[in-house]
Amino acid sequence: MKTYLYKFLLLLIIPIWAMPIASQNKHSEYYYQRVSLFDRLPAESTDIIFLGNSITNGCEWCELFSDAHVKNRGINGDTSRGVRDRLQSTLKGHPAKVFLMIGVNDIANGASPDSVISVMTQILDRTASLSPETRLYVQSILPINDTYNIFWGHMDKSEQIKEYNAKLEQLCKERGVQFINLYPQFCIPGTDKMNLSYTNDGLHLMVDGYLKWRDIILPYVKE
């Protein structure tokens, strides 16, 4: 009887004891690894920042633009809340420009477009407050393609992605922020699926996708 009572009490105690440890980190270990690096490599006023998740992180932006002032601040798996939580660190050097793409992981994790827009509103407003010198460019998130049977959390979200992009464009218009609609230029014509020329998993980009992206935003980078 004492043995059973001990096991029962142990089951009650362990979750209570573990909860403070589990609640310390809101994001992944990788997130904090990258943020610790970015904190030691602050952007300067002449820099151009690419900010986002793994789709941003997957590119060598400075080489793509042949410009050492172009810097990558992507983090695999990042969300709008992750970007918001590291915004002060990102902007402390008052970079000249920030190109932001974020939101697809939020939607894949079950967040509604409206809830992501709520966080994006905070990001836009905080950017204007923390670094009014910085020119912010908000990019739509990209289409996906379920051909590869990978990333199923993302693959059934085409309607939510389109809704989010439309709301994001409206938000940018209201805040006077430049919106860049990449979405239609990455679709197979007449569909909402990502062109397979640009991806090998239905979500992330191959080199032709990054070259396409570069060509679309080049005028904004150079202006």
C-alpha positions in Angstrom: 0.0 0.0 0.0 2.9 2.4 0.9 4.5 1.6 -2.5 1.4 2.5 -4.4 1.0 5.7 -2.4 4.6 6.7 -3.0 4.2 6.2 -6.8 1.0 8.2 -6.8 2.6 11.1 -4.9 5.6 10.9 -7.2 3.4 11.4 -10.3 1.9 14.5 -8.7 5.3 15.9 -7.7 7.2 15.4 -10.9 5.0 17.7 -13.2 5.0 20.4 -10.6 8.8 20.2 -10.2 9.3 20.2 -14.0 7.0 23.0 -14.9 9.3 25.9 -14.1 12.1 24.4 -16.2 9.8 23.8 -19.2 8.4 27.3 -19.0 11.7 29.1 -19.1 12.1 28.8 -22.9 9.3 30.0 -25.3 11.3 29.0 -28.4 13.6 26.2 -29.5 17.1 25.6 -28.4 18.2 26.4 -32.0 16.4 29.8 -31.8 18.4 30.8 -28.8 21.6 29.6 -30.4 21.0 31.8 -33.4 19.9 34.8 -31.3 23.0 34.6 -29.2 25.1 34.8 -32.4 23.1 37.7 -33.7 23.5 39.6 -30.4 27.2 39.5 -30.9 27.0 40.4 -34.6 24.7 43.5 -34.5 23.7 45.1 -37.8 24.9 48.6 -38.6 23.2 51.5 -40.2 24.4 50.6 -43.7 23.2 47.0 -43.5 20.3 45.2 -45.1 18.7 42.5 -43.0 16.8 39.5 -44.2 14.6 38.4 -41.4 12.4 35.3 -41.2 12.4 31.5 -40.8 14.1 28.6 -42.5 13.2 29.8 -46.0 15.2 33.0 -45.3 17.9 31.1 -43.4 18.5 28.8 -46.3 20.1 31.4 -48.5 23.5 33.0 -48.6 22.1 36.5 -49.2 25.3 38.4 -49.1 26.7 36.3 -51.9 23.5 36.3 -53.8 23.6 40.2 -53.9 27.4 40.4 -53.9 27.2 42.7 -50.9 28.7 42.2 -47.5 26.2 44.6 -46.0 23.4 42.2 -46.7 23.0 40.0 -43.7 20.9 36.8 -42.9 18.8 36.8 -39.7 16.7 33.8 -40.5 16.0 31.1 -37.9 14.7 27.6 -38.9 11.2 27.1 -37.5 10.7 30.7 -36.5 7.3 32.3 -36.1 5.9 35.7 -36.0 6.2 35.7 -32.2 9.8 34.6 -32.5 10.5 37.6 -34.8 8.7 39.9 -32.4 10.6 38.6 -29.4 14.0 39.3 -31.1 13.1 42.5 -32.8 14.9 44.8 -30.4 18.1 42.8 -30.9 17.6 42.8 -34.7 17.1 46.6 -34.8 19.6 47.8 -32.2 22.1 48.8 -34.9 19.4 50.7 -36.9 19.9 48.9 -40.2 19.0 50.7 -43.4 16.5 48.1 -44.5 14.8 44.9 -43.3 13.2 42.4 -45.6 10.8 40.3 -43.6 9.0 37.1 -44.5 7.2 35.2 -41.6 4.0 33.5 -40.9 3.9 30.1 -42.6 5.0 28.2 -39.5 2.4 30.0 -37.4 -0.3 28.8 -39.8 1.1 25.3 -40.0 1.0 25.1 -36.2 -2.8 26.0 -36.3 -2.8 29.7 -35.8 -5.5 31.6 -37.6 -4.5 34.3 -40.2 -6.1 36.9 -37.9 -4.0 35.9 -34.9 -0.8 36.1 -37.0 -1.8 39.5 -38.3 -2.2 40.6 -34.7 1.4 39.8 -34.0 2.5 41.3 -37.3 0.8 44.5 -36.3 3.0 44.5 -33.2 6.1 43.9 -35.3 5.3 46.8 -37.7 4.5 49.2 -34.9 7.6 48.2 -32.8 9.9 48.5 -35.9 8.6 52.1 -36.4 9.2 52.9 -32.8 12.5 51.1 -32.2 14.2 52.2 -35.5 12.3 54.8 -37.5 15.3 55.1 -39.7 14.9 51.5 -40.9 12.9 50.9 -44.1 10.8 47.8 -43.7 9.8 45.6 -46.6 7.2 43.0 -45.8 7.0 40.0 -48.1 4.1 37.7 -48.6 4.7 34.1 -47.7 5.1 31.6 -50.5 2.8 28.9 -51.9 3.4 25.3 -51.0 3.2 22.0 -53.0 2.1 18.6 -51.6 3.7 16.6 -54.3 6.5 15.4 -52.1 4.3 14.2 -49.1 6.5 16.2 -46.7 5.6 18.9 -44.1 1.9 17.9 -43.9 1.3 20.5 -41.3 1.9 23.1 -44.0 0.5 21.3 -47.0 -3.2 21.6 -46.3 -3.0 25.4 -45.6 -3.2 27.0 -49.0 -6.5 28.8 -48.2 -5.1 30.1 -44.9 -1.9 31.2 -46.6 -3.9 33.2 -49.3 -6.1 34.8 -46.6 -3.1 35.7 -44.5 -1.3 37.3 -47.5 -4.3 39.4 -48.3 -4.7 40.6 -44.7 -1.0 41.3 -44.5 -1.1 43.4 -47.7 -4.0 45.4 -46.2 -2.1 45.9 -42.9 0.9 47.2 -44.7 -1.2 49.6 -46.7 -2.7 50.9 -43.4 0.7 51.3 -41.8 2.4 52.8 -44.9 4.8 49.9 -45.2 6.1 48.5 -48.5 4.4 45.1 -49.3 6.0 42.7 -51.8 3.7 40.1 -53.1 5.9 37.1 -54.0 3.2 34.5 -53.9 1.8 34.6 -57.4 5.2 34.6 -59.0 6.1 31.3 -57.3 2.9 29.5 -58.3 2.3 27.1 -61.2 0.2 29.2 -63.5 -3.5 28.8 -62.8 -2.9 27.0 -59.5 -2.0 27.8 -55.9 0.8 25.3 -55.8 4.5 26.2 -55.7 6.2 25.7 -59.0 8.3 22.5 -58.7 11.2 24.3 -60.5 11.8 26.2 -57.3 11.6 23.5 -54.6 12.5 19.9 -53.8 10.3 19.4 -50.8 7.2 21.6 -51.5 8.1 24.2 -48.9 11.7 25.3 -49.1 13.6 26.7 -52.0 16.3 25.5 -54.4 18.7 27.9 -56.0 16.3 28.8 -58.9 13.8 29.8 -56.3 16.3 32.1 -54.5 17.4 33.6 -57.8 13.7 34.3 -58.7 13.3 35.9 -55.2 16.4 38.0 -55.7 15.3 39.2 -59.1 11.9 40.3 -57.8 13.2 42.3 -54.9 16.4 43.6 -56.5 14.9 47.1 -57.2 13.9 47.4 -53.5 17.4 46.4 -52.3 19.0 48.9 -54.7 16.7 51.8 -54.2 
